[in-house]
Amino acid sequence: MPKDLRTFLNDLPPEQLKVVDKPVSPDFEVTAIVDRMEKDPAYPGFPAVLFRDVGGSDIPLLINLHGTYERLARSVDADVHSMVEQYARREGSGIPPTLVDNAPVQEIVLTGDDIDVRRLPMIIHQEMDAGRYITSAVTLCRDPSSRKINAGIFRHQYQEPDQVGIQVNPAHHTAYVMRELREQGKPMEVALVIGHHPALLMGAVSKLEGIGGELDVVGGLLGEPLEMVRCKTVDLEVPARAEIVIEGVIDTDPEATRVEGPFGEYPRFYTRVGPQPYVKITAITMRRRPIYVDVFNAHTEHSMLGGLPRMGSIYRRVKEAVPSVVGVNLPLSGMARSHLYISMRKRVEGEPKLAACAALAVDPLLKHVFIVDDDVDIFDEVATLWCLATRFQGDRDLTIMPNFLGGQLNPVTYGYRREEKGPMETKLIFDCTKPAAPEKFPQSCRVPADVVARMSPRDYLLDVTLPLVPSSD
């Protein structure tokens, strides 16, 4: 059977998925439960949760499926330490999608007066969010120049039964498509795809060369072609085994906007409130018994979901430029967006900055890049920042680069006039590597590796028997 959301759920260990049968409100109660679970030792592994009754909707809601690197690694047949290299390999070995005639996602087709997006169990996530949002939709559009389909993930605020908002970072390829169509005076057809194998969401945020190609990446991640079907009302194809698809049209006229936001974004702040384009819905298609997938915004799932695909893309493309790079990590301390840790086998001075610049060109959301030697585990943040303390001097090893296009949703980005809000930020490169040979640097301390390997604590440690010291009586 082709891979999709249901095949992935069926393969999850039971402890990785919980079910809620009790009715819950769509206003904060779903996210409140998940928020409390994260630090509760009763729920190890921070499982995904399927809510069967959200606000009386007959469509169940699945949240936190992408909330751990362990589950994302599972989706590409890897573990956490091998997932970046595996993702990069599969991303670079894309498999083109294939077109089919019949699709589960079109078992139900709603058009005209039957369109009502309120049928979906949309929820309010964070306390100051402007309303109900669709957070997991992969937005597909067609590039007018190449005719390729481009994919990305954006936020969609409920506005009317047949209308949802859309907010696109100007650095994303979808924004380039929108600007070109605006210059041509043409509308933009889109399809919002909800619910599929995690490979679809991750592939949609891969950082690729040029516009389009994400669906080939999805095939590479799946290890098989992604089955596609033609839409009912727009000139696009969508994943045939998705759960729900919203077809629609965006009026690209700069005046065709509606106030959108606030909404909790990846920096975990409320930013970018104002006029934005919107999607006028032309059809909703779905399975007979669909599952509505939600991503918990401004929370761990939001960070994790964007983290692995970005790491895979950065690793693949930076290693092409600087082959001595051996690993990358986007730590949760930077929301898996702003901080990048790179490890490399440095051979000549200047290599670290070259690798950092290559990474900054791949992903504009990167803000601070730390480069360390390959003797450091970059998934160990204490070890990585130890290099900042012991192998780095600010006057020599810090590079400051202002006025870069960056993450517009970060509250500290600025515009042409520095005191104004805008999409630019200052990038920093921290070269935390040791000097290249023949320069000398002190040897770091460690217990002999061969002794550590053979001395298993399980063979020696016993539980304490109280009292430790017998009473003198």
C-alpha positions as CSV (number, residue, x, y, z in Angstrom):
1,M,0.0,0.0,0.0
2,P,1.3,3.5,-0.8
3,K,2.5,5.4,2.2
4,D,0.3,8.1,3.8
5,L,-0.8,9.4,7.2
6,R,-2.6,6.2,8.0
7,T,0.2,3.8,7.2
8,F,2.5,5.9,9.4
9,L,0.1,5.9,12.3
10,N,-0.4,2.2,12.0
11,D,3.4,1.7,12.3
12,L,3.8,3.9,15.4
13,P,4.5,2.1,18.8
14,P,1.4,2.3,21.0
15,E,3.1,4.6,23.5
16,Q,3.7,7.2,20.7
17,L,-0.1,7.9,20.1
18,K,-2.8,8.7,22.7
19,V,-6.5,9.1,22.2
20,V,-9.0,11.5,23.8
21,D,-12.6,10.4,23.6
22,K,-14.1,13.1,25.9
23,P,-15.5,16.2,24.2
24,V,-13.1,19.2,24.4
25,S,-13.5,22.8,23.3
26,P,-11.7,24.1,20.2
27,D,-10.7,27.2,22.3
28,F,-7.4,26.3,23.9
29,E,-8.4,23.0,25.5
30,V,-6.6,20.9,22.9
31,T,-3.3,22.7,23.2
32,A,-3.6,23.0,27.0
33,I,-3.6,19.2,27.2
34,V,-0.6,18.9,24.9
35,D,1.2,21.7,26.7
36,R,0.9,19.9,30.1
37,M,2.0,16.6,28.6
38,E,5.4,17.8,27.5
39,K,6.9,17.9,30.9
40,D,4.8,15.2,32.5
41,P,6.9,12.1,33.2
42,A,3.7,10.0,32.8
43,Y,3.9,10.6,29.1
44,P,7.5,9.7,28.0
45,G,8.3,10.4,24.4
46,F,5.8,13.3,24.2
47,P,3.2,11.3,22.2
48,A,0.9,12.5,19.4
49,V,-2.8,12.8,20.5
50,L,-5.9,12.0,18.5
51,F,-9.0,14.0,19.8
52,R,-12.2,12.3,18.6
53,D,-14.6,15.1,19.6
54,V,-13.5,18.7,19.2
55,G,-16.3,21.2,19.5
56,G,-18.8,18.6,18.3
57,S,-17.1,18.1,15.0
58,D,-17.4,14.6,13.5
59,I,-13.9,14.9,12.1
60,P,-11.2,13.8,14.6
61,L,-8.1,16.1,15.2
62,L,-4.6,14.8,15.4
63,I,-1.9,17.0,17.0
64,N,1.8,16.7,18.0
65,L,2.5,14.0,15.5
66,H,5.7,15.9,14.6
67,G,6.6,16.9,18.1
68,T,9.8,14.9,18.5
69,Y,12.8,14.2,16.4
70,E,12.4,10.5,17.2
71,R,9.1,10.4,15.3
72,L,10.4,12.5,12.4
73,A,13.5,10.3,12.2
74,R,11.2,7.2,12.1
75,S,9.5,8.7,9.1
76,V,12.7,8.5,7.1
77,D,13.8,5.1,8.5
78,A,16.5,6.6,10.7
79,D,17.3,7.4,14.3
80,V,18.1,10.9,15.7
81,H,21.8,10.7,15.1
82,S,21.5,9.5,11.5
83,M,18.4,11.4,10.5
84,V,20.2,14.5,9.0
85,E,22.4,12.5,6.7
86,Q,19.6,10.2,5.8
87,Y,17.3,13.1,5.1
88,A,19.9,14.9,3.0
89,R,20.5,11.7,1.0
90,R,16.9,11.1,0.3
91,E,16.2,14.8,-0.5
92,G,19.0,14.7,-3.0
93,S,17.5,11.6,-4.6
94,G,14.1,12.8,-5.4
95,I,11.4,10.7,-7.1
96,P,8.9,12.5,-9.3
97,P,5.2,12.1,-8.4
98,T,2.9,10.0,-10.5
99,L,-0.6,11.0,-11.6
100,V,-3.6,8.7,-10.8
101,D,-7.3,9.0,-11.8
102,N,-9.0,8.0,-8.5
103,A,-8.1,9.4,-5.1
104,P,-9.3,8.8,-1.6
105,V,-9.1,12.6,-1.0
106,Q,-11.8,13.2,-3.5
107,E,-14.4,10.7,-2.1
108,I,-16.3,13.8,-0.9
109,V,-16.4,17.0,-3.0
110,L,-18.0,20.2,-1.7
111,T,-18.5,23.1,-4.1
112,G,-20.8,26.1,-4.4
113,D,-23.1,26.6,-1.4
114,D,-21.9,23.4,0.2
115,I,-18.5,24.9,0.9
116,D,-18.1,25.6,4.7
117,V,-14.6,25.4,6.1
118,R,-16.1,25.4,9.6
119,R,-16.7,21.7,9.1
120,L,-13.1,21.2,10.0
121,P,-12.2,21.2,13.7
122,M,-10.1,24.3,13.5
123,I,-8.9,25.4,17.0
124,I,-7.5,28.5,18.8
125,H,-4.0,27.5,20.0
126,Q,-2.4,30.4,22.0
127,E,-4.1,32.9,24.2
128,M,-3.7,36.0,21.9
129,D,-4.2,34.2,18.6
130,A,-6.7,36.2,16.5
131,G,-9.0,33.2,15.9
132,R,-9.1,29.7,14.5
133,Y,-6.2,28.8,12.3
134,I,-5.3,26.0,9.9
135,T,-1.7,25.3,10.8
136,S,-0.6,22.1,9.0
137,A,-1.7,22.8,5.4
138,V,0.9,22.4,2.6
139,T,0.1,25.2,0.2
140,L,0.6,24.2,-3.5
141,C,0.9,26.8,-6.3
142,R,2.2,26.7,-9.9
143,D,5.1,28.9,-11.0
144,P,4.0,30.8,-14.1
145,S,7.4,30.7,-15.6
146,S,8.5,27.1,-15.2
147,R,5.0,25.6,-14.7
148,K,6.5,23.7,-11.7
149,I,4.4,23.1,-8.6
150,N,5.8,24.8,-5.5
151,A,5.0,23.8,-1.9
152,G,5.3,25.6,1.4
153,I,3.6,25.8,4.8
154,F,1.8,29.0,5.9
155,R,-0.7,30.1,8.4
156,H,-4.4,30.3,7.4
157,Q,-6.8,32.2,9.6
158,Y,-10.5,31.4,9.4
159,Q,-12.3,34.5,8.0
160,E,-15.5,33.3,6.3
161,P,-17.1,29.9,5.5
162,D,-15.5,30.1,2.0
163,Q,-12.4,32.2,2.9
164,V,-9.2,31.8,4.8
165,G,-6.2,34.1,5.2
166,I,-2.6,33.4,4.1
167,Q,0.6,35.0,5.4
168,V,3.7,34.4,3.3
169,N,7.3,35.3,4.2
170,P,8.6,37.5,1.4
171,A,11.8,35.4,1.2
172,H,9.8,32.2,0.5
173,H,9.4,30.9,-3.1
174,T,5.6,31.1,-2.8
175,A,6.0,34.9,-2.4
176,Y,8.1,35.1,-5.6
177,V,5.3,33.3,-7.4
178,M,2.7,35.7,-6.0
179,R,4.7,38.7,-7.0
180,E,5.2,37.5,-10.5
181,L,1.5,36.8,-11.0
182,R,0.7,40.2,-9.5
183,E,3.0,41.9,-12.1
184,Q,1.1,39.9,-14.8
185,G,-2.3,41.0,-13.3
186,K,-3.3,37.3,-12.8
187,P,-4.8,35.5,-9.8
188,M,-3.0,32.8,-8.0
189,E,-4.6,29.3,-7.8
190,V,-3.7,27.3,-4.7
191,A,-4.5,24.0,-3.0
192,L,-4.1,23.6,0.8
193,V,-3.3,19.9,1.6
194,I,-4.1,18.7,5.1
195,G,-3.1,15.3,6.5
196,H,-0.5,13.0,4.9
197,H,2.7,11.2,5.8
198,P,5.2,13.4,7.7
199,A,7.3,13.3,4.5
200,L,4.9,15.7,2.8
201,L,5.1,18.4,5.5
202,M,8.9,18.0,5.7
203,G,9.4,18.0,2.0
204,A,7.3,21.2,1.7
205,V,9.8,23.2,3.8
206,S,13.0,21.8,2.2
207,K,15.4,24.5,1.1
208,L,15.9,23.7,-2.6
209,E,17.6,25.3,-5.6
210,G,15.0,27.3,-7.4
211,I,11.2,27.3,-7.3
212,G,9.5,23.9,-7.2
213,G,10.8,20.4,-6.7
214,E,9.4,19.8,-3.2
215,L,7.1,17.0,-4.4
216,D,10.0,15.2,-5.9
217,V,11.7,15.5,-2.4
218,V,8.6,14.0,-0.8
219,G,8.9,11.0,-3.1
220,G,12.6,10.6,-2.1
221,L,11.7,10.8,1.6
222,L,8.9,8.2,1.1
223,G,11.1,6.0,-1.1
224,E,8.3,5.8,-3.7
225,P,6.4,8.2,-6.0
226,L,3.9,10.5,-4.4
227,E,0.5,9.7,-6.0
228,M,-1.2,12.9,-7.3
229,V,-4.6,13.7,-8.7
230,R,-5.9,16.7,-10.6
231,C,-7.9,19.2,-8.6
232,K,-11.6,19.7,-9.2
233,T,-11.7,23.5,-9.6
234,V,-8.1,24.8,-10.1
235,D,-5.2,23.9,-12.4
236,L,-3.1,22.0,-9.9
237,E,-2.5,18.4,-8.8
238,V,-2.6,17.3,-5.1
239,P,-1.6,14.2,-3.2
240,A,-4.2,11.6,-3.8
241,R,-3.9,10.0,-0.4
242,A,-4.2,13.2,1.6
243,E,-7.0,13.5,4.1
244,I,-8.4,17.0,3.1
245,V,-7.8,19.5,0.4
246,I,-9.0,23.1,0.2
247,E,-8.9,24.5,-3.4
248,G,-9.0,28.2,-3.9
249,V,-7.9,31.4,-5.6
250,I,-5.9,34.4,-4.3
251,D,-6.6,37.8,-5.8
252,T,-3.0,39.2,-6.3
253,D,-4.2,42.8,-6.4
254,P,-2.2,44.6,-3.7
255,E,-5.5,46.1,-2.5
256,A,-7.2,42.7,-2.1
257,T,-6.3,42.1,1.5
258,R,-7.8,41.6,4.9
259,V,-6.3,42.3,8.4
260,E,-4.7,39.1,9.6
261,G,-3.3,38.1,13.0
262,P,-2.0,38.2,15.7
263,F,-0.8,34.6,15.7
264,G,1.9,32.9,17.7
265,E,4.8,32.2,15.4
266,Y,8.0,30.2,15.5
267,P,10.0,32.7,17.6
268,R,7.2,32.3,20.2
269,F,6.1,35.9,20.0
270,Y,3.1,37.6,18.3
271,T,4.3,39.4,15.2
272,R,3.1,40.5,11.7
273,V,-0.4,41.8,12.3
274,G,-1.8,43.7,9.3
275,P,-3.3,43.4,5.8
276,Q,-2.6,40.1,4.0
277,P,-4.0,38.3,1.0
278,Y,-6.7,35.7,1.4
279,V,-7.8,32.5,-0.3
280,K,-11.3,32.4,-1.7
281,I,-12.3,28.7,-1.5
282,T,-13.6,27.1,-4.7
283,A,-13.9,23.5,-3.4
284,I,-13.2,21.3,-0.4
285,T,-12.5,17.6,-1.0
286,M,-11.8,14.9,1.6
287,R,-11.9,11.3,2.5
288,R,-15.2,9.8,3.7
289,R,-13.8,9.6,7.2
290,P,-11.0,12.2,7.2
291,I,-8.5,13.0,10.0
292,Y,-7.7,16.7,10.4
293,V,-4.1,17.2,11.2
294,D,-3.0,20.2,13.3
295,V,0.5,21.6,14.1
296,F,0.8,23.2,17.5
297,N,2.1,26.7,16.6
298,A,4.7,28.5,18.7
299,H,5.4,25.3,20.5
300,T,7.8,22.3,20.3
301,E,6.0,20.7,17.4
302,H,6.2,23.9,15.3
303,S,10.0,24.0,15.9
304,M,10.7,20.3,15.3
305,L,8.7,20.0,12.1
306,G,10.7,22.7,10.5
307,G,14.0,21.5,12.0
308,L,14.8,18.2,10.3
309,P,14.0,19.3,6.7
310,R,16.1,22.4,7.2
311,M,18.9,20.5,8.6
312,G,18.9,18.0,5.7
313,S,18.8,20.7,3.1
314,I,21.5,22.8,4.8
315,Y,23.8,19.7,5.3
316,R,23.4,18.6,1.7
317,R,24.0,22.0,0.1
318,V,26.7,23.2,2.5
319,K,28.7,20.0,2.2
320,E,28.6,20.5,-1.6
321,A,30.3,23.8,-1.1
322,V,32.6,22.7,1.8
323,P,33.2,19.0,1.8
324,S,34.9,19.0,5.2
325,V,31.6,19.7,6.9
326,V,30.5,16.5,8.8
327,G,27.3,17.5,10.5
328,V,24.7,20.2,11.3
329,N,22.1,20.8,14.0
330,L,19.4,23.3,14.5
331,P,18.9,23.3,18.3
332,L,15.6,23.9,20.0
333,S,17.3,26.9,21.8
334,G,17.0,28.7,18.5
335,M,13.5,27.4,17.7
336,A,15.2,25.0,15.2
337,R,15.4,28.1,12.9
338,S,17.8,30.8,14.1
339,H,20.8,29.0,15.6
340,L,22.9,26.6,13.5
341,Y,25.7,24.3,14.8
342,I,28.1,23.0,12.1
343,S,30.8,20.5,12.8
344,M,33.7,20.1,10.4
345,R,37.2,18.6,9.8
346,K,38.9,21.9,9.4
347,R,42.0,21.8,7.3
348,V,42.7,25.4,6.4
349,E,41.9,28.7,8.0
350,G,38.8,30.4,6.5
351,E,36.9,27.2,5.9
352,P,34.5,27.7,8.8
353,K,33.3,31.1,7.5
354,L,32.9,29.7,4.0
355,A,30.6,27.0,5.4
356,A,28.6,29.5,7.4
357,C,28.1,31.7,4.4
358,A,26.9,28.8,2.4
359,A,24.4,27.9,5.1
360,L,23.1,31.5,5.3
361,A,22.5,31.5,1.6
362,V,20.4,28.3,1.9
363,D,18.1,29.4,4.7
364,P,17.3,33.1,5.3
365,L,15.9,32.3,8.8
366,L,19.4,31.5,10.1
367,K,20.7,34.2,12.3
368,H,23.7,32.8,14.3
369,V,26.0,30.1,13.0
370,F,28.4,28.3,15.3
371,I,31.2,26.2,13.7
372,V,33.0,23.6,15.8
373,D,35.5,20.9,15.2
374,D,34.4,17.3,14.5
375,D,35.5,16.1,18.0
376,V,32.3,17.8,19.3
377,D,28.8,16.2,19.3
378,I,26.7,19.1,18.0
379,F,23.6,17.4,19.3
380,D,25.1,18.0,22.8
381,E,24.5,21.7,23.3
382,V,26.6,21.9,26.5
383,A,29.6,20.4,24.5
384,T,29.0,22.8,21.6
385,L,28.8,25.9,23.8
386,W,31.9,24.7,25.7
387,C,33.7,25.5,22.4
388,L,32.3,29.0,22.5
389,A,33.9,29.4,25.9
390,T,37.3,27.8,25.2
391,R,38.0,28.0,21.4
392,F,36.6,31.4,20.5
393,Q,37.7,35.0,20.9
394,G,35.3,37.7,19.9
395,D,37.8,40.2,18.4
396,R,39.2,37.5,16.1
397,D,36.5,34.8,15.6
398,L,33.2,36.8,15.4
399,T,31.9,38.0,12.0
400,I,29.1,40.5,12.1
401,M,27.0,41.0,8.9
402,P,24.1,43.5,9.0
403,N,21.3,44.1,6.6
404,F,20.6,40.5,5.5
405,L,17.1,39.3,4.5
406,G,16.0,37.2,7.4
407,G,13.1,36.0,9.5
408,Q,10.5,38.7,9.3
409,L,8.5,37.1,12.1
410,N,11.3,37.6,14.5
411,P,10.4,40.6,16.6
412,V,13.8,42.2,16.3
413,T,14.1,42.3,12.5
414,Y,14.4,45.8,11.0
415,G,13.8,47.7,7.8
416,Y,15.7,50.1,5.6
417,R,15.4,52.6,8.4
418,R,16.9,50.8,11.3
419,E,14.3,52.1,13.8
420,E,11.4,50.6,11.6
421,K,10.2,47.0,11.6
422,G,11.2,45.1,8.4
423,P,12.5,41.8,7.1
424,M,16.2,42.3,7.7
425,E,18.5,41.2,10.5
426,T,22.2,41.0,11.4
427,K,23.9,37.7,10.9
428,L,26.6,36.4,13.2
429,I,29.3,33.8,12.5
430,F,31.0,32.3,15.6
431,D,34.2,30.4,14.5
432,C,34.7,28.1,17.5
433,T,37.2,25.8,15.8
434,K,40.8,25.2,16.9
435,P,43.6,26.7,14.7
436,A,44.4,24.6,11.7
437,A,47.8,22.7,11.5
438,P,50.6,23.3,12.0
439,E,49.4,25.6,14.8
440,K,49.2,23.8,18.2
441,F,46.3,23.8,20.6
442,P,46.0,22.1,24.0
443,Q,44.6,18.5,24.1
444,S,41.1,18.2,25.6
445,C,40.7,16.0,28.6
446,R,39.0,12.6,28.5
447,V,39.0,9.1,30.1
448,P,40.7,6.6,27.7
449,A,38.1,5.6,25.2
450,D,39.0,1.9,25.3
451,V,38.6,1.8,29.1
452,V,35.2,3.6,28.8
453,A,34.1,1.1,26.2
454,R,34.8,-2.0,28.3
455,M,33.7,-0.7,31.8
456,S,29.9,-1.1,31.8
457,P,28.2,0.4,34.9
458,R,25.6,-2.4,34.7
459,D,28.3,-4.9,35.6
460,Y,29.4,-3.0,38.7
461,L,26.6,-0.8,40.2
462,L,24.2,-2.2,42.8
463,D,21.2,-0.6,44.5
464,V,21.9,0.8,47.9
465,T,21.0,-1.3,50.9
466,L,20.1,0.8,53.9
467,P,21.5,1.5,56.4
468,L,24.9,2.0,54.6
469,V,26.7,1.9,58.0
470,P,25.5,-0.5,60.6
471,S,24.4,1.0,63.9
472,S,26.9,0.7,66.7
473,D,24.2,-0.7,68.9
